[in-house]
Amino acid sequence: MKIIICGAGRVGHGIARRLAADGHNVSVIDEDPALIQSITAELEVQGFAGHAAHPEVLRSAGAADADMLVAVTYSDEVNMVTCQVAHVLFQIQTKIARIRSRAYFNKRFGDLFANDGLAIDVVISPEKAVADSIIQRLETPGAFFSVPFAKKSIRVVGVDIHKNTPLAQTTLSQIGELFPGLRIQVLAIVRNDHLFAATPTDQLVEGDRVYLSIDSAQIDRLTDLLGLSGQTDQRIILLGAGNIGRYVAEQLEKRRGRKIRLVDANLKRAEEAAALLNRSIVIHGEALSPEILDEAGVNKADAVIALTNQDGVNLLASAMAKKLGARKTIALVNAPELALIHQTMDIDVLVDPRAVTVSKVLLRLRRGRILSLYSIEGGAGEFAEGEVLEHSQLLDTDLTDRTLPEGIVAGALVRGEEVLMPGPGLKVKTGDRVILFYERSRVKKVEQLFRASSAYFAN
């Protein structure tokens, strides 16, 4: 597909990297010639220096025959106007806009992004999406990854396998016998930095990072199994009072019993956060100051979450907080090259904002009845929830490894309100929703599975 990305900052760069790697024809527009020079030197993309909303710039970038436009500049208004121009002048089919300001999400103005409103097909708010992903991780103690599917009835969770983890040295085919009634399915394993689809003969070993699906009603049992029962994140320190930090604090305030401290070095941001929040204590100070962390109560903190706009600060502050007694640390990191060092720094969870944003874009690119999608491990694999259509190759299968192509693993099936796990006796029906993990090389096959066979081969 031919795709235009407007904005070559962190968000735009991350999207361009993934789409170019997938073989799409990508053009990038940015007003800063230095950013354009940098991105074209690093990636297989075309670059255009200019204002994203100007028709001539869009035309030069190939808008006349583009299939998709993704507007992710730092200006909400530029993003909205760019989508409108792309629609009116170039009839680009799919238009995605990054919107940051809360003012545009006021329920009183809900018609703004309705079908007869602005010509925007998908609105993405990376800051809100990242904040939501952090909340989800806090709701699953011990997990480095936690994403709900099928109206939250299924959760895909990422956990580390340690020496004393009950799942260590367990062959996957034996999990049902060893832990009867536990409705989980191991989907993928990261071993020695390599992600691969799990098979029944695989054995979990110390050091593995494991992605599994679980019936959401059994999350507490999973935490018991991991030896984490009783661990709750009640005392939380947030480092950074920007859009993400404030949103996380607001959401945490809605949950009873949470004690929240918010730290920011910028006095104006700290004052704005203090005015916005009701039950949080806001501290003006540096995230890397041991004195400030001590004032925030780091030695008794259940979780310290570093959300400043500087990757280095987030990593160092998280490592320092762990040394000073924090039980768990979470760091926001944009740069992919820094993601590899977080475990050596004793940081528990790394949040990659690119994964959230890229997943939203990929969902619009995927064919078939795919309802939700999440990309993991730098794009090495994906989770997708899809609806089974008439004549699909999934019909009447039991979703075990015997009936699925190599590199694809089923996590669960939802039929109405009922959650069913793969296994003998299961028969997939039309209208069922299935959660799959698949390696990157199996994308086309998964698209085929979620399309009616006749429709797929007709295109």
DONUSE-824549 format. One line per field, with one value per residue (C-alpha): residue number from 1; residue in three letters; x, y, z. Coordinates in steps of 0.2 Angstrom, whole numbers, m for minus. Each point is the difference from the previous one (the first is absolute). Layout:
DONUSE-824549
n	(NUM  ...)
res	(ALA  ...)
xx	(X  ...)
yy	(Y  ...)
zz	(Z  ...)
//
This chain:
DONUSE-824549
n	(1  2  3  4  5  6  7  8  9  10  11  12  13  14  15  16  17  18  19  20  21  22  23  24  25  26  27  28  29  30  31  32  33  34  35  36  37  38  39  40  41  42  43  44  45  46  47  48  49  50  51  52  53  54  55  56  57  58  59  60  61  62  63  64  65  66  67  68  69  70  71  72  73  74  75  76  77  78  79  80  81  82  83  84  85  86  87  88  89  90  91  92  93  94  95  96  97  98  99  100  101  102  103  104  105  106  107  108  109  110  111  112  113  114  115  116  117  118  119  120  121  122  123  124  125  126  127  128  129  130  131  132  133  134  135  136  137  138  139  140  141  142  143  144  145  146  147  148  149  150  151  152  153  154  155  156  157  158  159  160  161  162  163  164  165  166  167  168  169  170  171  172  173  174  175  176  177  178  179  180  181  182  183  184  185  186  187  188  189  190  191  192  193  194  195  196  197  198  199  200  201  202  203  204  205  206  207  208  209  210  211  212  213  214  215  216  217  218  219  220  221  222  223  224  225  226  227  228  229  230  231  232  233  234  235  236  237  238  239  240  241  242  243  244  245  246  247  248  249  250  251  252  253  254  255  256  257  258  259  260  261  262  263  264  265  266  267  268  269  270  271  272  273  274  275  276  277  278  279  280  281  282  283  284  285  286  287  288  289  290  291  292  293  294  295  296  297  298  299  300  301  302  303  304  305  306  307  308  309  310  311  312  313  314  315  316  317  318  319  320  321  322  323  324  325  326  327  328  329  330  331  332  333  334  335  336  337  338  339  340  341  342  343  344  345  346  347  348  349  350  351  352  353  354  355  356  357  358  359  360  361  362  363  364  365  366  367  368  369  370  371  372  373  374  375  376  377  378  379  380  381  382  383  384  385  386  387  388  389  390  391  392  393  394  395  396  397  398  399  400  401  402  403  404  405  406  407  408  409  410  411  412  413  414  415  416  417  418  419  420  421  422  423  424  425  426  427  428  429  430  431  432  433  434  435  436  437  438  439  440  441  442  443  444  445  446  447  448  449  450  451  452  453  454  455  456  457  458  459)
res	(MET  LYS  ILE  ILE  ILE  CYS  GLY  ALA  GLY  ARG  VAL  GLY  HIS  GLY  ILE  ALA  ARG  ARG  LEU  ALA  ALA  ASP  GLY  HIS  ASN  VAL  SER  VAL  ILE  ASP  GLU  ASP  PRO  ALA  LEU  ILE  GLN  SER  ILE  THR  ALA  GLU  LEU  GLU  VAL  GLN  GLY  PHE  ALA  GLY  HIS  ALA  ALA  HIS  PRO  GLU  VAL  LEU  ARG  SER  ALA  GLY  ALA  ALA  ASP  ALA  ASP  MET  LEU  VAL  ALA  VAL  THR  TYR  SER  ASP  GLU  VAL  ASN  MET  VAL  THR  CYS  GLN  VAL  ALA  HIS  VAL  LEU  PHE  GLN  ILE  GLN  THR  LYS  ILE  ALA  ARG  ILE  ARG  SER  ARG  ALA  TYR  PHE  ASN  LYS  ARG  PHE  GLY  ASP  LEU  PHE  ALA  ASN  ASP  GLY  LEU  ALA  ILE  ASP  VAL  VAL  ILE  SER  PRO  GLU  LYS  ALA  VAL  ALA  ASP  SER  ILE  ILE  GLN  ARG  LEU  GLU  THR  PRO  GLY  ALA  PHE  PHE  SER  VAL  PRO  PHE  ALA  LYS  LYS  SER  ILE  ARG  VAL  VAL  GLY  VAL  ASP  ILE  HIS  LYS  ASN  THR  PRO  LEU  ALA  GLN  THR  THR  LEU  SER  GLN  ILE  GLY  GLU  LEU  PHE  PRO  GLY  LEU  ARG  ILE  GLN  VAL  LEU  ALA  ILE  VAL  ARG  ASN  ASP  HIS  LEU  PHE  ALA  ALA  THR  PRO  THR  ASP  GLN  LEU  VAL  GLU  GLY  ASP  ARG  VAL  TYR  LEU  SER  ILE  ASP  SER  ALA  GLN  ILE  ASP  ARG  LEU  THR  ASP  LEU  LEU  GLY  LEU  SER  GLY  GLN  THR  ASP  GLN  ARG  ILE  ILE  LEU  LEU  GLY  ALA  GLY  ASN  ILE  GLY  ARG  TYR  VAL  ALA  GLU  GLN  LEU  GLU  LYS  ARG  ARG  GLY  ARG  LYS  ILE  ARG  LEU  VAL  ASP  ALA  ASN  LEU  LYS  ARG  ALA  GLU  GLU  ALA  ALA  ALA  LEU  LEU  ASN  ARG  SER  ILE  VAL  ILE  HIS  GLY  GLU  ALA  LEU  SER  PRO  GLU  ILE  LEU  ASP  GLU  ALA  GLY  VAL  ASN  LYS  ALA  ASP  ALA  VAL  ILE  ALA  LEU  THR  ASN  GLN  ASP  GLY  VAL  ASN  LEU  LEU  ALA  SER  ALA  MET  ALA  LYS  LYS  LEU  GLY  ALA  ARG  LYS  THR  ILE  ALA  LEU  VAL  ASN  ALA  PRO  GLU  LEU  ALA  LEU  ILE  HIS  GLN  THR  MET  ASP  ILE  ASP  VAL  LEU  VAL  ASP  PRO  ARG  ALA  VAL  THR  VAL  SER  LYS  VAL  LEU  LEU  ARG  LEU  ARG  ARG  GLY  ARG  ILE  LEU  SER  LEU  TYR  SER  ILE  GLU  GLY  GLY  ALA  GLY  GLU  PHE  ALA  GLU  GLY  GLU  VAL  LEU  GLU  HIS  SER  GLN  LEU  LEU  ASP  THR  ASP  LEU  THR  ASP  ARG  THR  LEU  PRO  GLU  GLY  ILE  VAL  ALA  GLY  ALA  LEU  VAL  ARG  GLY  GLU  GLU  VAL  LEU  MET  PRO  GLY  PRO  GLY  LEU  LYS  VAL  LYS  THR  GLY  ASP  ARG  VAL  ILE  LEU  PHE  TYR  GLU  ARG  SER  ARG  VAL  LYS  LYS  VAL  GLU  GLN  LEU  PHE  ARG  ALA  SER  SER  ALA  TYR  PHE  ALA  ASN)
xx	(0  5  0  4  6  m1  12  17  2  0  m17  1  17  m6  m14  11  12  m12  m10  16  6  m16  3  m12  3  3  1  4  m4  8  3  17  13  12  m13  m4  19  2  m15  4  18  m6  m16  m5  m13  m2  2  m9  4  m15  m16  m11  m17  6  m8  16  11  m13  m1  19  0  m12  m16  m9  2  3  m10  2  6  6  1  10  8  2  m15  m18  m6  12  m4  m19  2  12  m13  m14  11  5  m18  m7  14  7  m13  12  m10  7  5  7  3  10  m10  8  m11  m14  m10  m4  m7  m13  m16  m9  9  m2  m6  17  7  m17  m3  m6  13  18  7  10  m3  11  5  15  6  17  1  m17  3  17  m8  m14  14  8  m16  m3  18  m4  m16  10  14  16  m4  11  m14  m19  m13  m18  m9  m19  m8  13  m6  18  16  17  13  19  10  18  5  11  9  m14  m15  m11  m1  19  6  m18  m4  m15  m10  0  m6  m18  4  11  m12  m18  m13  12  m6  16  9  19  1  18  17  14  17  17  m9  m9  m19  m8  m18  m2  m3  m6  17  9  6  1  17  7  3  m14  m12  m17  m16  m16  m19  m11  m19  m1  m10  16  13  1  3  14  8  m1  9  14  2  m6  m17  m2  11  m10  6  m7  14  5  13  m2  15  m6  m16  m2  m15  3  5  m16  m11  7  m2  m18  m4  9  m10  m16  6  m2  14  14  13  7  15  4  17  5  14  m10  m9  m14  m4  1  m12  m12  0  m3  m15  m7  2  m10  8  18  15  10  19  10  17  12  m4  19  1  2  m7  m15  m3  2  m13  m12  2  10  6  m18  m7  m8  3  10  m5  12  m9  10  4  18  4  16  m8  m13  12  12  m14  m8  17  3  m18  3  17  m9  m13  m15  m7  m4  5  m7  9  m7  13  m1  17  0  19  m3  m13  13  9  m15  2  19  m6  m12  m15  m16  m11  4  m14  3  m12  4  m8  m17  0  6  m13  m14  7  3  m18  m6  12  m4  m13  m14  m11  13  m7  15  19  15  18  14  19  4  m12  6  m18  m18  m15  m17  m18  m10  m18  m2  m10  m10  12  15  14  m2  m18  m2  18  5  13  14  17  m6  m12  9  15  17  4  m18  m7  m18  m2  m19  m17  m15  m17  m13  5  8  19  7  17  8  0  m9  m18  0  m8  2  m17  m4  0  12  14  17  16  16  18  11  17  3  3  m18  m9  m8  m5  m9  m9  m6  m6  m11  m8  m12  10  m9  2  18  4  m11  12)
yy	(0  18  9  18  4  18  4  m8  1  m15  m6  3  m8  m15  m3  3  m12  m14  3  2  m17  m8  6  14  15  14  18  12  18  12  18  m3  m4  m8  m13  m4  m2  m11  m12  m2  m4  m14  m7  m5  15  15  17  17  15  12  3  m16  9  9  m8  2  m8  m15  m1  m1  m14  m10  4  m3  m18  m3  m13  6  16  1  17  0  17  9  11  m7  13  m3  m19  4  12  m12  m14  12  5  m18  m4  15  2  m18  m12  m10  m15  m1  15  m2  15  2  11  4  14  m5  14  m9  m16  10  m10  16  0  m18  3  7  m17  m8  m6  17  10  2  m12  m10  m19  m4  11  m5  7  m8  9  m7  m17  m1  5  m13  m14  5  m1  m17  m6  6  m10  m16  m2  m7  3  9  0  0  3  m4  m8  m4  13  m4  m18  m6  8  m3  1  0  m7  m4  m18  m1  m14  m2  4  m16  0  m2  m16  m4  m7  9  m15  m4  16  m6  m15  9  15  m7  12  14  8  6  m3  4  9  6  m1  12  m10  8  15  m11  0  m16  m8  m13  m18  m14  m7  16  0  17  3  14  16  m3  15  m8  7  m10  3  m3  1  17  m7  m10  14  m2  m19  5  11  m13  m12  12  3  18  m2  14  12  16  16  12  12  7  14  8  9  12  11  1  m6  m18  2  11  m13  m14  9  4  m18  m6  13  m9  m16  m1  m1  6  12  10  12  10  7  13  12  13  11  5  m18  m5  14  m5  m18  6  10  m15  m14  m2  m14  0  9  10  3  13  m8  m10  m18  m4  8  m13  13  3  m19  m2  14  m9  m16  m10  m13  m5  2  m15  7  14  5  11  10  15  5  m6  m18  1  8  m13  m14  7  6  m17  m9  13  m3  m19  2  12  m13  1  m17  2  12  5  11  8  m2  6  m5  m18  m1  3  m13  m14  7  1  m17  3  16  m10  9  m11  6  10  9  3  14  m5  m17  7  13  m12  m13  12  4  m19  m4  11  m9  m17  m9  m11  2  4  10  5  m3  3  m1  m6  m2  13  m7  m18  m6  6  m5  2  m2  m5  m6  m16  2  m12  m12  5  m14  1  m7  m17  0  m1  13  m12  0  m15  11  17  4  1  16  4  m5  3  8  m2  1  11  m6  13  2  m17  m2  m16  m6  m10  m19  m16  2  18  4  17  8  15  16  m7  12  m7  7  m5  2  0  3  14  m11  m8  17  m5  m17  8  12  m15  m9  15  2  m11  m11  4  19  m2  m9  12  15)
zz	(0  m3  17  5  17  6  14  2  19  11  m4  m19  0  9  m12  m15  6  2  m17  m10  8  m6  m18  m1  m11  13  m2  15  1  13  1  8  m14  12  6  m18  m4  15  m3  m19  5  12  m8  m17  m2  m10  9  m4  10  1  9  1  m3  m16  m15  m11  13  1  m19  m1  13  m11  8  m17  1  19  9  17  9  18  8  15  1  17  m4  1  m11  m14  1  m1  m15  m8  0  m6  m15  m4  m1  m10  m12  m2  6  11  6  18  10  18  11  17  12  16  8  11  m6  m16  10  10  m1  m4  m16  m4  m18  m5  m4  m5  m18  m6  10  m5  m13  12  0  16  14  10  16  4  17  5  m7  9  17  m3  m3  17  9  m7  6  17  0  m3  14  m7  m18  m12  m13  2  m14  1  m15  m4  11  14  2  m6  6  m9  14  m1  14  4  5  15  8  13  m11  1  m20  m1  m8  m5  m17  m7  m3  18  7  0  10  12  3  m3  m4  m4  m17  m7  m17  m2  m17  m2  8  m1  3  m3  m8  m13  0  m6  0  14  m4  12  1  6  18  9  8  11  m9  m12  m4  m3  m7  5  m2  15  4  9  14  5  1  19  m2  m12  12  13  m12  m2  18  0  9  12  m10  m4  m6  13  2  m17  m5  m17  m7  m13  0  m19  m9  4  18  4  m9  10  16  m4  m4  16  10  m5  8  19  12  m12  7  m14  m1  m16  m3  m13  m2  m10  13  m12  m4  18  4  m14  6  18  m6  m10  12  16  10  m6  8  m13  3  m9  m3  m11  m3  2  17  14  12  m10  m2  19  3  m12  11  m13  14  3  m18  m8  m17  m7  m18  m10  m13  m4  m19  2  m2  10  14  1  0  12  12  0  3  15  7  0  9  13  4  m13  m2  m19  m13  m17  m13  m16  m13  m18  m8  m5  3  18  2  1  15  13  7  4  9  11  m7  0  m14  m15  m9  m19  m6  m18  2  5  m14  m14  6  m4  m17  m4  4  m14  m12  4  m11  7  14  13  14  11  m2  11  m7  12  1  m13  m12  1  3  3  9  m9  4  m15  m4  m9  m16  m11  m9  10  2  19  m1  9  6  19  m2  6  m8  m11  m9  m1  m11  7  9  5  17  6  17  3  m8  5  m5  7  18  1  1  m8  m1  m14  1  m5  0  m5  m17  m7  m7  m11  11  13  5  0  8  m9  2  m16  m5  m12  m15  2  m2  m17  6  15  m12  m10  16  4  m17  m9  m11  m16  3  4  m16  m10  4)
//
